[in-house]
């Protein structure tokens, strides 16, 4: 089962995705009208330009949230096996938490967590 299974899985994944796209293109009804090109704003007709530049702080805050959300994904399996692995697992999670804490301090110092 080695690399041939990985190649077969990759080919099947690409074929499945491409098949879904091609089937959708073949079966879906298409129409063009002026309303399809407009920006949807909760049913209210648009006035003026729809392009708005958002503050980059929102994106930084979202990225920091994702970093700490992924941290929890890594900590759950660690918590399940920590008794079996012992002290090496504890030291590794301390190093992991220290690196994340340093990232948090850096973001705080740069002002990425302020909303004003």
N, CA, C and O of each residue as an XYZ file, in Angstrom:
464
protein
N       0.854     -1.194      0.000
C       0.000      0.000      0.000
C       0.874      1.223      0.000
O       0.163      2.043      0.580
N       1.738      1.687     -0.238
C       2.609      2.829     -0.137
C       2.200      4.019     -0.982
O       1.127      4.597     -0.815
N       3.081      4.359     -1.882
C       2.869      5.577     -2.653
C       1.804      5.390     -3.729
O       1.179      6.364     -4.149
N       1.586      4.147     -4.185
C       0.547      3.932     -5.206
C      -0.839      4.274     -4.664
O      -1.683      4.779     -5.403
N      -1.078      4.006     -3.398
C      -2.363      4.362     -2.795
C      -2.528      5.873     -2.713
O      -3.627      6.390     -2.914
N      -1.450      6.580     -2.420
C      -1.514      8.043     -2.353
C      -1.785      8.640     -3.732
O      -2.562      9.587     -3.854
N      -1.150      8.093     -4.770
C      -1.382      8.566     -6.138
C      -2.829      8.292     -6.547
O      -3.481      9.155     -7.134
N      -3.329      7.099     -6.239
C      -4.709      6.756     -6.570
C      -5.693      7.660     -5.827
O      -6.687      8.098     -6.406
N      -5.428      7.939     -4.569
C      -6.293      8.827     -3.789
C      -6.290     10.238     -4.369
O      -7.340     10.876     -4.440
N      -5.136     10.727     -4.780
C      -5.044     12.057     -5.381
C      -5.818     12.119     -6.690
O      -6.552     13.076     -6.939
N      -5.655     11.100     -7.524
C      -6.382     11.073     -8.801
C      -7.884     11.003     -8.564
O      -8.645     11.695     -9.240
N      -8.318     10.186     -7.626
C      -9.750     10.092     -7.318
C     -10.291     11.410     -6.770
O     -11.412     11.799     -7.096
N      -9.517     12.094     -5.950
C      -9.955     13.382     -5.409
C     -10.103     14.433     -6.497
O     -11.080     15.181     -6.515
N      -9.135     14.489     -7.403
C      -9.210     15.455     -8.503
C     -10.371     15.113     -9.419
O     -11.099     16.005     -9.856
N     -10.557     13.813     -9.721
C     -11.664     13.403    -10.588
C     -13.015     13.704     -9.937
O     -13.948     14.128    -10.619
N     -13.126     13.493     -8.637
C     -14.379     13.774     -7.936
C     -14.696     15.273     -7.977
O     -15.836     15.657     -8.237
N     -13.704     16.108     -7.724
C     -13.933     17.556     -7.746
C     -14.245     18.042     -9.155
O     -15.177     18.822     -9.348
N     -13.476     17.591    -10.142
C     -13.713     18.011    -11.520
C     -15.051     17.500    -12.023
O     -15.748     18.207    -12.751
N     -15.422     16.278    -11.644
C     -16.718     15.741    -12.051
C     -17.871     16.552    -11.498
O     -18.856     16.788    -12.198
N     -17.762     16.981    -10.251
C     -18.813     17.814     -9.665
C     -18.947     19.152    -10.366
O     -20.058     19.627    -10.600
N     -17.822     19.758    -10.700
C     -17.857     21.051    -11.395
C     -18.444     20.888    -12.788
O     -19.302     21.672    -13.193
N     -17.989     19.866    -13.537
C     -18.495     19.639    -14.886
C     -19.982     19.292    -14.880
O     -20.726     19.761    -15.741
N     -20.424     18.482    -13.927
C     -21.835     18.139    -13.823
C     -22.680     19.370    -13.510
O     -23.782     19.518    -14.038
N     -22.178     20.235    -12.672
C     -22.889     21.471    -12.344
C     -22.993     22.380    -13.569
O     -24.041     22.973    -13.824
N     -21.898     22.481    -14.321
C     -21.924     23.314    -15.531
C     -22.908     22.752    -16.558
O     -23.580     23.512    -17.255
N     -22.992     21.428    -16.652
C     -23.859     20.810    -17.651
C     -25.336     20.902    -17.279
O     -26.180     21.059    -18.162
N     -25.663     20.806    -16.000
C     -27.064     20.735    -15.590
C     -27.663     22.064    -15.132
O     -28.885     22.208    -15.104
N     -26.833     23.026    -14.777
C     -27.354     24.279    -14.218
C     -27.895     25.180    -15.323
O     -27.336     25.262    -16.417
N     -28.987     25.845    -15.009
C     -29.531     26.834    -15.933
C     -28.715     28.110    -15.813
O     -28.371     28.532    -14.710
N     -28.411     28.714    -16.933
C     -27.659     29.970    -16.908
C     -28.503     31.066    -17.513
O     -29.201     30.856    -18.506
N     -28.437     32.220    -16.918
C     -29.120     33.394    -17.452
C     -28.298     34.621    -17.106
O     -27.600     34.658    -16.093
N     -28.391     35.603    -17.949
C     -27.685     36.860    -17.689
C     -28.703     37.989    -17.653
O     -29.530     38.131    -18.553
N     -28.627     38.773    -16.615
C     -29.450     39.968    -16.516
C     -28.696     41.002    -15.690
O     -27.641     40.708    -15.129
N     -29.228     42.185    -15.620
C     -28.520     43.268    -14.939
C     -28.457     43.064    -13.427
O     -27.518     43.539    -12.787
N     -29.424     42.377    -12.847
C     -29.438     42.185    -11.400
C     -28.363     41.216    -10.932
O     -27.908     41.309     -9.792
N     -27.950     40.288    -11.786
C     -26.923     39.336    -11.381
C     -25.580     40.017    -11.162
O     -24.764     39.527    -10.381
N     -25.336     41.130    -11.833
C     -24.065     41.829    -11.698
C     -24.009     42.799    -10.536
O     -22.942     43.333    -10.234
N     -25.142     43.040     -9.870
C     -25.164     43.988     -8.762
C     -24.700     43.340     -7.464
O     -24.782     42.124     -7.288
N     -24.212     44.184     -6.563
C     -23.799     43.710     -5.249
C     -25.031     43.501     -4.385
O     -25.927     44.343     -4.348
N     -25.068     42.363     -3.685
C     -26.201     42.063     -2.812
C     -25.958     42.686     -1.440
O     -24.965     42.382     -0.779
N     -26.868     43.556     -1.020
C     -26.758     44.204      0.286
C     -28.068     44.049      1.045
O     -28.779     45.031      1.259
N     -28.388     42.853      1.443
C     -29.554     42.562      2.284
C     -30.861     42.999      1.637
O     -31.788     43.401      2.342
N     -30.956     42.930      0.330
C     -32.196     43.270     -0.344
C     -32.389     44.750     -0.590
O     -33.362     45.138     -1.237
N     -31.510     45.574     -0.102
C     -31.619     47.019     -0.298
C     -30.868     47.387     -1.577
O     -29.734     46.946     -1.764
N     -31.464     48.176     -2.453
C     -30.747     48.574     -3.669
C     -29.470     49.354     -3.315
O     -29.462     50.168     -2.393
N     -28.405     49.089     -4.058
C     -27.121     49.730     -3.770
C     -27.157     51.192     -4.197
O     -27.777     51.552     -5.198
N     -26.485     52.013     -3.423
C     -26.330     53.421     -3.771
C     -24.851     53.750     -3.752
O     -24.156     53.462     -2.778
N     -24.378     54.343     -4.809
C     -22.956     54.686     -4.871
C     -22.109     53.455     -5.142
O     -22.592     52.443     -5.648
N     -20.845     53.566     -4.798
C     -19.926     52.455     -5.025
C     -20.030     51.431     -3.896
O     -20.264     51.787     -2.741
N     -19.857     50.184     -4.237
C     -19.940     49.124     -3.236
C     -18.582     48.778     -2.660
O     -18.497     47.969     -1.736
N     -17.517     49.372     -3.182
C     -16.166     49.077     -2.724
C     -15.865     49.893     -1.473
O     -15.932     51.122     -1.493
N     -15.533     49.203     -0.387
C     -15.182     49.853      0.877
C     -13.878     49.246      1.358
O     -13.730     48.024      1.363
N     -12.939     50.074      1.758
C     -11.699     49.554      2.313
C     -11.879     49.369      3.815
O     -12.261     50.293      4.533
N     -11.595     48.150      4.272
C     -11.702     47.839      5.681
C     -10.360     48.071      6.358
O      -9.307     48.000      5.725
N     -10.413     48.345      7.634
C      -9.203     48.510      8.421
C      -8.466     47.178      8.483
O      -9.081     46.139      8.722
N      -7.162     47.202      8.271
C      -6.373     45.972      8.270
C      -6.363     45.327      9.654
O      -6.039     44.145      9.770
N      -6.703     46.056     10.684
C      -6.754     45.510     12.034
C      -7.755     44.379     12.173
O      -7.551     43.462     12.969
N      -8.841     44.436     11.401
C      -9.821     43.356     11.454
C      -9.209     42.045     10.963
O      -9.452     40.982     11.536
N      -8.418     42.131      9.903
C      -7.788     40.924      9.359
C      -6.722     40.397     10.320
O      -6.602     39.187     10.510
N      -5.964     41.284     10.915
C      -4.953     40.851     11.877
C      -5.608     40.168     13.072
O      -5.123     39.144     13.553
N      -6.701     40.736     13.542
C      -7.416     40.140     14.670
C      -7.936     38.752     14.294
O      -7.873     37.827     15.103
N      -8.445     38.605     13.078
C      -8.942     37.299     12.627
C      -7.810     36.289     12.532
O      -7.987     35.130     12.906
N      -6.657     36.706     12.039
C      -5.517     35.790     11.947
C      -5.026     35.371     13.324
O      -4.664     34.213     13.531
N      -5.013     36.297     14.254
C      -4.604     35.944     15.615
C      -5.601     34.975     16.234
O      -5.211     34.039     16.933
N      -6.884     35.197     15.979
C      -7.894     34.253     16.463
C      -7.648     32.856     15.891
O      -7.730     31.864     16.615
N      -7.346     32.780     14.601
C      -7.096     31.471     13.987
C      -5.880     30.788     14.596
O      -5.884     29.574     14.800
N      -4.843     31.560     14.886
C      -3.644     30.980     15.493
C      -4.000     30.335     16.831
O      -3.598     29.203     17.098
N      -4.740     31.038     17.661
C      -5.073     30.493     18.969
C      -6.159     29.430     18.889
O      -6.271     28.595     19.786
N      -6.955     29.448     17.839
C      -7.930     28.391     17.633
C      -7.222     27.095     17.242
O      -7.589     26.019     17.715
N      -6.215     27.193     16.386
C      -5.433     26.024     15.993
C      -4.652     25.491     17.190
O      -4.420     24.287     17.299
N      -4.251     26.381     18.075
C      -3.569     25.949     19.297
C      -4.430     24.958     20.071
O      -3.925     23.952     20.570
N      -5.712     25.233     20.172
C      -6.601     24.332     20.893
C      -6.737     22.983     20.191
O      -6.891     21.948     20.838
N      -6.677     23.008     18.863
C      -6.744     21.753     18.117
C      -5.528     20.887     18.435
O      -5.646     19.663     18.487
N      -4.373     21.495     18.646
C      -3.182     20.738     18.993
C      -3.162     20.338     20.468
O      -2.581     19.311     20.818
N      -3.779     21.123     21.321
C      -3.724     20.826     22.748
C      -4.663     19.694     23.158
O      -4.384     19.001     24.136
N      -5.766     19.485     22.440
C      -6.691     18.428     22.828
C      -6.052     17.037     22.726
O      -6.122     16.273     23.688
N      -5.434     16.687     21.596
C      -4.792     15.358     21.569
C      -3.657     15.235     22.580
O      -3.419     14.157     23.125
N      -2.964     16.334     22.825
C      -1.895     16.310     23.829
C      -2.478     15.977     25.200
O      -1.912     15.177     25.944
N      -3.609     16.593     25.529
C      -4.223     16.357     26.838
C      -4.702     14.912     26.984
O      -4.750     14.384     28.095
N      -5.050     14.285     25.890
C      -5.525     12.908     25.947
C      -4.378     11.940     26.264
O      -4.578     10.970     26.995
N      -3.181     12.192     25.723
C      -2.082     11.231     25.872
C      -0.981     11.700     26.817
O       0.062     11.052     26.897
N      -1.174     12.788     27.522
C      -0.096     13.339     28.345
C       0.347     12.368     29.441
O       1.535     12.316     29.760
N      -0.570     11.601     30.022
C      -0.183     10.654     31.074
C       0.658      9.512     30.525
O       1.556      9.015     31.204
N       0.369      9.094     29.300
C       1.113      7.995     28.701
C       2.519      8.417     28.285
O       3.469      7.652     28.445
N       2.655      9.623     27.755
C       3.958     10.079     27.246
C       4.842     10.581     28.374
O       6.048     10.339     28.377
N       4.253     11.273     29.321
C       5.009     11.710     30.489
C       5.664     13.074     30.338
O       5.124     13.977     29.699
N       6.851     13.203     30.945
C       7.538     14.478     31.016
C       7.934     15.058     29.655
O       7.839     16.276     29.500
N       8.370     14.283     28.662
C       8.696     14.896     27.367
C       7.516     15.639     26.742
O       7.695     16.697     26.138
N       6.319     15.091     26.887
C       5.137     15.771     26.351
C       4.881     17.073     27.098
O       4.482     18.068     26.494
N       5.106     17.072     28.392
C       4.902     18.285     29.174
C       5.888     19.379     28.766
O       5.512     20.544     28.643
N       7.136     19.005     28.559
C       8.150     19.978     28.147
C       7.832     20.509     26.752
O       7.975     21.705     26.500
N       7.406     19.642     25.852
C       7.068     20.081     24.497
C       5.893     21.050     24.494
O       5.903     22.024     23.742
N       4.883     20.801     25.322
C       3.739     21.713     25.338
C       4.121     23.044     25.982
O       3.577     24.085     25.615
N       5.042     23.020     26.929
C       5.522     24.278     27.497
C       6.254     25.112     26.451
O       6.065     26.326     26.380
N       7.083     24.470     25.644
C       7.781     25.187     24.564
C       6.757     25.729     23.562
O       6.862     26.872     23.119
N       5.772     24.905     23.209
C       4.717     25.328     22.282
C       3.949     26.529     22.825
O       3.707     27.493     22.098
N       3.566     26.474     24.095
C       2.839     27.579     24.708
C       3.701     28.829     24.817
O       3.201     29.943     24.668
N       4.989     28.650     25.076
C       5.895     29.805     25.154
C       5.989     30.509     23.802
O       5.960     31.738     23.737
N       6.102     29.736     22.728
C       6.169     30.338     21.391
C       4.880     31.086     21.079
O       4.926     32.195     20.547
N       3.738     30.499     21.400
C       2.466     31.179     21.162
C       2.320     32.422     22.030
O       1.781     33.436     21.586
N       2.794     32.341     23.254
C       2.715     33.501     24.134
C       3.593     34.634     23.614
O       3.218     35.803     23.705
N       4.756     34.296     23.073
C       5.620     35.329     22.495
C       4.939     35.981     21.279
O       5.061     37.188     21.071
N       4.229     35.182     20.483
C       3.465     35.737     19.372
C       2.352     36.649     19.844
O       2.084     37.686     19.238
N       1.702     36.253     20.935
C       0.652     37.089     21.521
C       1.223     38.416     22.017
O       0.633     39.471     21.786
N       2.361     38.365     22.693
C       2.987     39.599     23.167
C       3.399     40.498     22.007
O       3.258     41.718     22.085
N       3.905     39.904     20.939
C       4.296     40.685     19.767
C       3.074     41.380     19.156
O       3.134     42.561     18.814
N       1.963     40.637     19.019
C       0.744     41.233     18.465
C       0.220     42.333     19.373
O      -0.265     43.358     18.892
N       0.312     42.132     20.666
C      -0.149     43.142     21.608
C       0.711     44.393     21.511
O       0.195     45.511     21.517
N       2.032     44.200     21.421
C       2.942     45.348     21.323
C       2.718     46.135     20.035
O       2.815     47.362     20.033
N       2.418     45.431     18.934
C       2.183     46.098     17.654
C       0.810     46.743     17.582
O       0.530     47.473     16.631
N      -0.056     46.496     18.560
C      -1.378     47.113     18.586
C      -2.412     46.389     17.748
O      -3.437     46.974     17.397
N      -2.167     45.126     17.418
C      -3.105     44.374     16.588
C      -4.375     43.999     17.345
O      -5.358     43.603     16.720
N      -4.380     44.111     18.654
C      -5.553     43.722     19.441
C      -6.416     44.911     19.856
O      -7.409     44.736     20.561
N      -6.051     46.103     19.431
C      -6.865     47.291     19.749
C      -7.889     47.527     18.655
O      -7.604     47.325     17.475
N      -9.075     47.952     19.044
C     -10.138     48.203     18.079
C     -10.281     49.667     17.720
O     -11.138     50.003     16.902
N      -9.501     50.535     18.280
C      -9.682     51.965     17.966
C      -8.757     52.451     16.906
O      -8.797     53.626     16.543
